Amino acid sequence: DSDQCELYRQSDVPFNADNERVRGGATLINNQAICPLNAFAIHRLRLPRPESPHQGLSALQRGILLHQIMFAVWNAWGSSEYLSNSTEQLVSDQLEQIVGDVIDNQSRYMVCLKGDRYRLLERRRLHKIINQWLLVERQREPFKILNLEHPVSIKLGPLTLSLTLDRIDLIGDKKLIIDYKSGAVTTRGWHSQRLKDAQLPLYVVATAPTVDGCAFAQLRGGNIKLLGEGNELSDEGLRDNQNWAQQIVQWRADLEYLAEEFNRGCVDLEVHDPAGFVQQSYLLPLNRWTEQTELHKSAGRETNDADR
């Protein structure tokens, strides 16, 4: 009620790089695109998502295993030539060894992997999914691995973001950034009015010399695919963008706009990406989104009373 609360508009809270340290990399930009207030809460008030109870491995732990295995695989093989010159059985056997080594090593840190039965099930699951992905790799244009776990950084105003690129392939004279994902991916947000799903566009803009494309490697049971876009890259799943140079310029402008919002300290409660906002539901007690209709009504009543 109006006699029990005071309503006011929060002014911007500018980011001060000298006094504040923020984490997040591409996640920070993605969160800013979803909702400025939530991005402020996560990255400047440091309100991370509470870990939900789970059985077995968490999504984060599964992602760690997947990335470590893929790093070990391509660090050992180096190019598609190895796949072309090796039988499927040999590749499968070597993959099984790598998967086992990574899981055995990580069992020191992931408690659920200490159980023999569960560890065996996880080995089988990862071997099956990655083996299916390697079938996709066999059908691609010949490539060499240029970089693995490649660190880059980008400065957007006072904000500096440190990034790690899973992989850069050299395809002829073209360079393609690949990022592994164990969940469903989309590129629809890359061309929306307000940039969404900005991770790979951010990687492209941050990488020098300029790359020629970017793609997700979706390693998800029952739906294994390469999805992305680039300039004159013929791999299946890559959309040919004939205006690639202009696209990079547009992405930089979009990223600078989102970074400017963050640097300015924008704390507006605006939901630009409803699906992403739902994934941040743990912040509802803070942002009070479900109360907004009533709060606006109260604010309207107070304004009318003042006018009268």
Salt bridges, closest charged atoms under 4 A:
ASP12 OD2 - ARG264 NH1 3.34
GLU20 OE2 - ARG44 NH2 2.79
GLU51 OE2 - HIS54 NE2 3.14
ASP104 OD1 - ARG119 NE 3.48
ASP116 OD1 - ARG119 NH2 2.70
GLU122 OE1 - ARG62 NH1 3.08
GLU122 OE2 - ARG125 NH2 2.63
GLU137 OE1 - ARG140 NH1 2.81
GLU137 OE2 - ARG167 NH1 2.80
ASP166 OD2 - HIS67 NE2 2.93
ASP169 OD2 - ARG140 NH1 2.94
ASP169 OD1 - ARG167 NE 2.72
ASP179 OD2 - LYS181 NZ 3.32
GLU229 OE1 - HIS191 NE2 2.85
GLU229 OE1 - ARG239 NH2 3.33
GLU232 OE1 - LYS174 NZ 3.72
ASP235 OD2 - ARG140 NE 2.96
GLU256 OE2 - ARG252 NH1 3.78
GLU260 OE2 - ARG264 NE 3.06
GLU261 OE1 - ARG194 NH2 2.75
GLU270 OE1 - HIS272 NE2 3.76
GLU291 OE1 - ARG288 NH2 2.85
GLU294 OE2 - LYS297 NZ 3.70
ASP305 OD1 - ARG308 NH2 2.46
